[in-house]
């Protein structure tokens, strides 16, 4: 196997993950939130506080569009805008308790769908998947651990 082979498999894997995430996210069908807004909330839930610039980069969106979505989520009391503890000039975005609950409700639906649609989940299978994910995380994202 070459680096090109690894690269192609990683990109295909990431594409499949995005496809699964999109399918699972459609289950939520939240009348109050768009899929984009749900994704912003999930990013903050799993990644912790972010400034608008890093959230925009993570979402692959320009700053004005990100700012508009964050404003809507802030007005809905799902995101809190505060000052960064490291630099008071930087606005830090975090989830409110309502925002956390909203994400957890959606994750519950996504989990139920994932586990009901992909065969039997024996303890052995769960252990293999967790081991595989740990290996992938350690190999692909060593600086995030």
Steps between C-alpha positions, in 0.01 A plus 500: 500500500615850418427838654265562208303185591475611863397849397223375270365263767501776763317741269246230408454419870443866586251532213311197628495648851353825363236302313403305811496818708273665245261202498488490879458876529194487273329287764494791742268714285504784750254764387694767690847425363648449157744210442778760485403639841481147643851436371631821661353389832654150467842648423486717812370206703786270404780752447428740783514878482610655172539848364303598192801475271588143599132397483480649149807305394364181651169549316673609179289817501584864461487724808183695408297180451639346818431818690139506380441139609668556836284809555184295435617228737591758761157663470344156546703465826696202368842667473661740742742765377763596753853629522788260462688452828824538301412816304206718600477636143407155366143375524477144618199287411367234736178306531240603752329229705212516250748456215654195670156346554406563136816321379449210742140453380622481140788267590256264671298468178816457293627228737173307487506508121866400472465199727169383357608516136840334495457147630556348839734681737664230708754593769772361271388719209482808721853434627634456144340824382631694799850357450489586130384855571777547758761384250362734232490795739855438621639454149309777320466762774799458734504866602140484631584259784 
